[in-house]
Amino acid sequence: MDFLTPSRSFNSSMTMELIDEGVPIEADEVAMATVLNPYEWKHTSYDNSMWAKYKDELRDLSYEMIEYGWFLIDGICFSVEICVDHVARRALTTYLANAASFSETYIPSALEDGNGGGVRFVEIPTHQAQISLVSSAGMSVNVDSLALADNGTILLQDGLEDDPSHFEWISKRKHQVEYGVGSEAVQRRSVLTPTDAFFEYRLNEACESHPVFTDDDDWKRTLEGVFTNSKYPPKLTVYDPEEITHVG
């Protein structure tokens, strides 16, 4: 049972506890209600029956697990990474490995239609992501990790730093730029000339931040034990509307 499980599905037979150490075999009741953490067995991908079982459980609850960091919603292509996955180039490496091996890596695609919609599986689009999402705790946008379509945008939300978005030029001649910590929205544009090929980057600074809680003590009590309450209060950052880049 996890935070995704709706309360209507709560029952004693489906409640499982994830543990790092085994329990005595004779403790049948305990063993039936626990499952070992696959990560402790050095299984960090879905090549283990327990991960597959969890994936099936999510699907039974009408959720879909995103395994490769790619998905589509209403035809819009997204990549998604959590913190260090971004600097490790998780989404980009998946895209390149899929293209280089001529594989058919299928990703979930959710589509609303007149029949109520649903989820089907499609190949990773060749045009890359129109929108990239990164949730982080101290990470910043790494331009070498981007897997964006032309004029695509990456949105990075950082839970540790509240600094205004900023960047520094590493080399203007080589079009190299480095972004600082804090939440950011960056657009990438490709440039092809008869003698050169490079990317240009634009930091979106047209935004306003609004507090989620009005009382300072209230947000600390609410987040205690769930997330850090020693950094800064949660905020909702709203950017000026921008058209999603067209592909195809």
N, C-alpha and C positions, 0 to 999 in steps of 0.2 A: 504494500500500500504506500502511496506517495502523494505529493501535493496535487498531482493531476487527477487523482481518483475522485470522482464526484461522490458526495455523501450518500446518494441513493444506492451506491454500489457497496457500501460498507457492510461487511458480514464477517463472522469469525473464520470462515473457511478460506477467505481470500487474503487475510492479513498475514504478511510475511515480514520477517525482520532480516535485514542485510547485516551480516557479521563478518569479521576478519579472521576468526578462529573457529575451528570445528567444535562440535559438541559430542559428548560420549554417545556411541551408537545405541546404548541401551536407553538413552533418553529419547524415546520415540516421539513423544508429544512435542518436545522442543525441536527435534530434528525436522519434524514435518512443518514447523512454522518458521524455519530459518533457511536462508540460502547464503552460501559463502560469497564473498565479494570476488568476482572474477579477476579484478585488477590485481589482487594479491597473488594470484596465480600467474601473473605476467601476461594475462590475456587482456590486451588493451583494445582489441577490435572485436567485431561481432563474429568471431570464429569459434564461439563456445556456446554450448546448448543453453546455458543460463542467460546469456545475453539475448539469444533468440527467443527464449521463453518470455523475457521481459518485453521484447519487441511485440510478441504476439499479444501479451496482456494489454499493452497500450492500444493496439489495433482493436481489440475487443471493446475498449472503452471509447472508440471513435477517434483516437489520436493516431498520428503517423510519425514514426521515428525518422529524423533526418540523419542519414548515415554518412553522407559524403559532403555535407556543408552546402548543398544546392537544393533549391526547390522553386516552383513556380506558383503564383497565385493570379488567377484571371489572365494568364498569358504573360505576366510580368516576371522576369527572371531575377531571382535573388540568390546571393551567397550569404552564408551566416557563419561566423566564427566566434569563439569564446576566448578572449584574452590572448594567451600565448599561441593559440592556434593561428592567430593572425600573423605574428612574426615568423611562425614556422611555415607559413604559406600553405596552409591546409587546403583552402579552396582553389588556389592557383595550381598547386601540385596535382590535385585531383583532376582538374581540367586538362593539364598538360599530359598527365599519364594516360588519361582516357583517349586523348587525341593521338598520342604517339603509338599506342598499342592497338589502335583501331578497335577499341573495346566498345561495348554497348552498355555503358553505365546508366542505369535508369534511376531517375529521381522523381519524387512525388510532385504532382501538378494538381492543384485544387482549382476547380472551375465552377462558378455559379451559373446555372442556366435555368430554363423554364421548368425543368424537371427536378429542381432542387440541388443540382450540382453533385459533386462528389470528388473523389481523388483517383487519379489514374497515374501511370508511370510512363515517363517519356525520357528520351536521351538528353544529356546536357547540351543546351544550345551552343552552336559554334560561335555566336556573337558575344559570349560571356555575360556577366551579370549587369542588368540595368541598375540595380540597387544592391549594395553590399552592406551588411549589418555586422557590427562588432560590439559585443558587450565586454567590458574590461575592468580591471582593477589595477590601473597604473600603466596601461598600454597606450600607445599613440599610433596614428596612421603611419604605416610603413609602405611607401610607394612601391617598393620591390615586391610586395605581397599582393598588389591589386590585381584582380581578375575582372576588370570592368569593360563593358562595351563603350564605344565612343560616346563621350559626354555622359557617361554613367557617374553615379554618385555613391560614395561610401559615407555611412553614418556611424560614427563611433561614440558610444556612451561610456564615460569613465566614472567609476564609483569612488575613486580615491582622490582625484584632483579636481579642483574647482577653478583652475586658472582659465583665463580667457584663451580662446583658440589663437594659435600663433604658429609661425614657421620661420625657418632660416634657410637661406641659400647655401648649399654646399659648393655648387659650381654652376653659375649661370650659363657658362659656355656649354657645359654638358647637360644642362637642364636638370640638375640634381637638387632636390629640396628635402628638408627634414622638418617634420612637424613635432611640436612640443606636446606635453601631456595635457590632459583635459579633453572634454567632449568636443568632437569636431565633425564637420560636414565638408567633404572635399570632392570636387568634380575633376575628372580626368578627360582630357581631349587629345586625340592622336593627330599628329602632324606628319604629312608625307610630302617631301619636296624632291626635285630631281637629284639632289645631292645628299639628302639627310632624312632621317626618320627619328622622331622623338615624341615624348608625351609632354603636355602642358598641364599644370594643376592650378585649380582655383579654390581657395578657401572661402566658404560661405560664412560671412560674418553678419548677415542680415537676420538676426534672431533676437528673441527676448526670452528671458527665463522667469518662470513664475513659481512661487513656493507651493508645495503640495499641502503642507500643514501651516496653519497660522500661528500655532502655539509652539514655542521652542521645546518645552518639556513634553508635549504631546507626541511629537515625532520620535523623540528618544525612547519614550515608553513603548510606543507601538513597534519600533524596530528592534528593541532589546531582545537578544537571543536569536534574531533572524538575520540582521545585517549590522555592519558597524554603525554606531551612533556617536562616534568620536570625531568624525571628519567634517561633514557639512550636511545640512538638512536636504532631503530629496527635493528636486526641482523638476519642473516640466519645461523643457526648452522648445520653443516654437519658432520654426524658420518660415521666412516668407515663401509662398508657394512657388514651385518651379515645375516645369513640365518634365515628365519622365521621358528619358531619351527614347527615340524610336529605333526599332531594329527591323531588319528584313526589308 
